[in-house]
Amino acid sequence: MPSDISTFTTPSEKRPPAPVPVDWAAVEDWLGLRLPADYKQLADRHGPLDFGEYVWIHVPCGQQDRFDYGAWLRETHREARIAARDLPEAERPALHPEPGGLLAWGCTRGTDVLFWDTSVSADPDEWTVVVRHSGAIPGSGLQPWHRYDLTLTGYLRLTVRDSWELPTPPGPLLGPLPGTAARTAFLPEAGPWTPPEPVPPRLTAAERRVALETGTGTAALRLLSPPPARPYLGDGSWEELWAELGTRLPGEYVRLMDEYGAGIWGGWLHFSTPLRTGERRFRTHAESTANAYRELRAAHPEWYPLAAWPEPGGFLSFAGTVDGDRLGWLTEGADPDAWPLIVWPRHADQGPPLAGGLVGTLLDWQRGKLRTPGFAVLDQDDDPVEFAGFEPWDDSAYW
């Protein structure tokens, strides 16, 4: 097989490939592995690549708010590790940084992920390709985790095979794909990537135990997700908000917001800015959610059983997730401190109110102990401290 993709590809005229400088010594030191020579040659000559109008070959590079090589590897390997649990235990592949683990180098428009099997040899030039196929059809011969006796360039070569060529690997391949090579469209300004410096543990062993096991309430929550120095709540006051809503809000919520302000927890759960005035104020978001719920309830009352604020006992939303779930209260009774907390899940049936209060719910969720429809869960191998955190917002935030 050829060792250079230039022998079987044509550069795109609209988005010609363009290299990005790579400090291979630094990258390989960060990975703890040497990388295949054909991959380094591909990166040095072509940069991040849209191959065959279907495969994205990711190289060590970065573009602000678009792509970070290290973050992509970490998240790709985490998702693959979780997906591999569907396999019988004896068939589950190890994922880098485990010794001999699969190491990702690309993905496809069909959400397949392409890896090297680093266990096959101490020589990276002999690493073969493993593809996690997202759409393996029973009877096609394609396995969900398909192993090919081909190195990177050999695999790419056979994806652009002519119809008369007989592929040599076991099982079907992607393609045939057009033999095109283009700069990845979403990385037009990709630049050099610098491996992150080692980060010391954020918490001591004693602090971790308090944060994850023995601590309670806001004190434990502060360890997992330190509050900002200057929380942002908006330019109004609680009294003005209560007058507009016609009710107080639970004291636990008010105390939490006074300490943290508006922002996003764990990169996933966002709290609306409570005291902002103007168009994007708290009431605007609460009414929008309530109106949407009523419309859905009118069409499918069996799936949407809640009353919606300001109906008596109605669901009043104050937070949401990046997946479209909403967190709020059932405004039952005259005492807001007794209102049940509940999740309106976007992709699941409506569940009952949550058993605990707001701070306890946040703490259980960030510890990975909350299991309820509409709340993302940690994987069993995730470190809760790594995923916990609070990012404050300012007035530029929509919510």
N, C-alpha and C positions, 0 to 999 in steps of 0.2 A: 504494500500500500504506500502511496505517496506520503511524504511528511509535511507537505505545504499545501494548504487549501487553495492557493493561487492556481494550482494545476487543474482544478476542476470547478472553479468559480469565476464569475465575472463581476467586477466592482460596479455598484450602482452609480448611475450618473447623477441622480438627484441627491443621494446621501452617500457619497463615497466614504469608504472606511477611512478612519483617521486614528493613528496610534495615540495612546496616552502614556507618558513616562511611568515606568513601574520600577520601584526599588525592590528587586526580587529577593535580595538577601534579607531585607526587613520583612517582607511578606512571608517568606519561608520560615524565618525565625519565629514570627508570630504564630504561624500555623503549627510549627514543630514538625514540618514535613518538607521535603523537596518536592517540586512540582514537575510534571512531565515537560520535556523539552519542546514537544510540538505545541503544547498549550502556551508556553512562554513565547515561542516564536510567533504564534498566531496573535497573541496580545501585542507584542512589540511591533508587528507589521500592520495590524488591522484595528486594534482597540476594541471597545465594546461593540459587539457585532449582532446584526439581524441577519441570520443565515437562512437562505432558502425561503425567505418571507414567512418563516414559521418558528425557527429556533432562535432564542436569545442566548448568546454566549457571553456570560458575564466575566469580566476580567477585573483585577484589582484597580478600582477607580471610584470616584465619587462625584456627585453633583448635588448641591444643596437642595434639600427638600424633595429630592427625586430618588437618590440611590446612594447607598453606602455599602461597599463590598462586605465589610465585616458584619454589619447588621443584617444584610441579606443572607449570608451564610448561617448566622445564628438562628434566625427565624425559620429559614428553610429546613435546617436540620431538626429544629424543634418540631415543626409540623410533620416532618417525615417520621420522626421517632414516635409521635402520637399515632399516626396512621398505621405504622408497622404493628401496632398492638392488635390489629384485626387479623394478623397472620398467626398460625400456630407458633408457640413459643420457640420451637427449634428452628423456625424459618425466619425469625425476625432479624433483620440486619442491624449491625452496630452502626452508629452514626458518629462522625468526627465530632468531638475530639477523643472518643473512645479509640483505643488501639485497634488498627485495622478497619476503622469505621469508613462508611461511605462519605465521600467528599463531593459536594455539589459543584458543578461548573456551568449549568445552564438550565433553561426551562423553555416551554413552548407556549404558543398561543392557546393550546388546548389544555393548559395547566399540568402537562407532564413535567417531571423534574428529572434532570440528567446528572448522574454521579459518576465518579470513579470508584472502583472497588480497590481500596488501598491495601487490602489484605492479600492480594494475589502475589505480590512481590515486594522485596525491599527496593527494587529499581522502579521508580515512578514511570519510566518510559514503557513499562510492561503492564501498567494498570489498565484494566478493562472497564468497559462502560456498563452501568446498570441504569435502567430507566424505570422510574415509577410512573406507569401509565395510568392516567386518570380515567380512561374510558375503555379498559380492556373488555372486549366482548367475549362472552363464553363461547368456546368452540373455534375462536379465531386463531388459537395458538399463541396469542399474546398474553403474557402473564402480567398481573398488576405490578410486580417487581421483576422486570425482565433482565436477565443477565446475557450479555453479548460477549463473545470472544473476540473483541475488537478494541483497539485503543481509540482515543479521541478522533484522530484524523481518519483512521480506517472507518469508523462509524459514520462520520460526516460524509465521507466519500460514497458510501453505499446508500445514503439517504438521497443522493442526487443521481442514482444509477439510471441508466437507460432501461426502457421496458424489457429489452431482450436479455439484459444481464441477469444472472442468477446470483442472488445474494448468498454469501457463504455462511453467515451466522445462523444459529438456530432461531426459528420463529420469524415473524414479520418485523419489518422496520418501519420507521416513519417514512412518508413519502410515497412515490418519488417526489422530491422537492425540486424547485428550480435552482439552478446553480448560481445563485446571486449572493452577494456579500455587501451589506449596507451598514452605515453607522446606525446604531440603535436610535430610533426616532425620539424616544423620551429622554435620551442622554446627549443632546446636541452639544452641550458645553461641559461634558465630563472632564474632570481633571485628575491629577495624581491623588492617590489614596495613601494616607499615613496610618499604619496600624496603631490602635489605641494603646496608651501606656497601661501597665497593670494597675488596677485600682484596689487599694487596700479595703478590707471589709468595712462596710459602713457602720456596723454595730459590733460591739464586743460580744463575746460568748454570753456574758451575763445579760447584756441588753437584748440579744436575740431571744433568750429564754423568756424575758419579760414580754417582749413584743409578740412572740408567737405562742406562748403557753400560759404563763402565770399572770400577766398583766391584764387589767380590765379598764374599760372606759376610755376617756380621752387621753389619759396618761400613756396607755399602751398604743393608742392610735398615733400619738405624736412621734413615738419611736419608729413606727412603720412608715408614716407619712408626715414628715416635719411640716408644720404650718409656715406660710410665708411671713417674711418680716413685715410686709405691708399688705394685708388682705384688702381686696377690692370688693366692695358691696354695691357701689353706685353712689349717686349724688342726692338721694332722698333719705328718708328716715323710716324706722319701723312703724312709728305712729301713722305716718302718711300712708304706708302700704296697708296697714290694718284698716284704716278708714276707707281706702279704695276697695278692698276686698270685702269689707263688712264683717271681718272676724280677725281675731288674733291668730297667730300661727304657733305651733308647738314650741315651748321654751327650749327644748333640746336642740331643735333646728336653729333657733335664733342664736343660741350660744355657740353652736358649731360654726355658723356662718360668720359670727363676729370674730372668731379665731382664724378661720381659713378663707372666708370670702368665696367668690365665684371662681370656678376652675374645674379641672378634670382630674379624677382619681384613677390611678392605675392606667392612664392613657385610654380610659374606656367609659367611665361614668362621669357625666358632666352635670354640674349644678347651675341652674339659671341664676343670673345676677339678681339678687333680691330687691335692691333698693334703687335700681336705675329708673329714671324717669324718661318719658318720651315713648317712641314707637316700640322699642324692643324691651319694654319693662316686664316685670314678673307677670302681671295680669294678662298681658298680650299673649305670652307663651301658654299660660294656664288655660285661657279661653280657647286658644287654637287647638290645644290637645283635647279639651272637653268637647268642642264642636266636632272634631274628627271622630271621637268615640261615639257620639250620638248618631252620626251618619252611619257608622258601621253597625251600631246596635239596631238601627231601624231596618237595615237590610238582613242582618243575621242575629236576632236577639238571643238565640241559643248559644252563640259564641261570645257574646259581649253582655254579660249579666249585670254589670255594675251600673249604679246611678252615676251621672256625670255632673260635677260641680257646675253651677250652684244649686243643683237639685239637692234635696235633703239627703244627707249621708253620701253625697256624690264624691267621686274620685277627683282629687285636686292634685295636679302634677307639679312637682318642683324640680325634678331632675330627670335625665334621660341617658341613654347609652348611645354609643356610636352605631349600634345595630338597630336603633329605632325603638327599643323598649322604653317604658316610662315608669318612673318611681314617684309615688305620691301617697296621699292619705285618703282614707274614707272619712269624710267630715261628719262623723256620727256624734251627735250630742253637742252640748254647749261648751264642753271643756276640751280645747284643742290638745291639751297634754294627754288626753285619753284616746285621741284619734288613732285607729289602727294604720300601720304602715303596710303598703301593698304595692306589688309590681304588676303593671299591665304588660305582659310579654308579647312581643311582636310575632314570634315564631312558635308559640306554644299555647295550649289552652290556659284559660284563666285559672290561677291558683288561689289559695286562701290568703288572708293577710299574714304578714310575717310575724313570727312569735316575739321578736325582740324589738328594741327601740332603734333609733337611727344610728347612734354611735356604735351600739353593739352589732348592728347589721353590717356597717362598714368594716368593723374590726373582724368579724367572722369571715366576710368576703375576702378581705386582703390577706387573711391567714389561710385562705383556701378551704375553709370549713363550711361555707354557705352553699347549700344545694337547693336552688329554687328556680323555677322557669323564669327566664328573662335575665338571669345573671350569669355572666361568663364564669367558667370554672378554670382553675389551674390544673395543669397536668400533674400527675403524681410525682414526677421527677423535677418539677419546677421549684425554684427557691422563692418562697413568697416575698422575701425581703427584696429580691431583684425586681419583682413585678409591682410591688407597692410603690406609692408615691403620690404626690399632689402637685399639679402644675397650676399656678394661679393665672387668672385672666385679668385683662384690663377692659376698658370700655370698647375696644375694637372687636371684642368677641361677639358673635351673633347672640349667643345665649346669655 
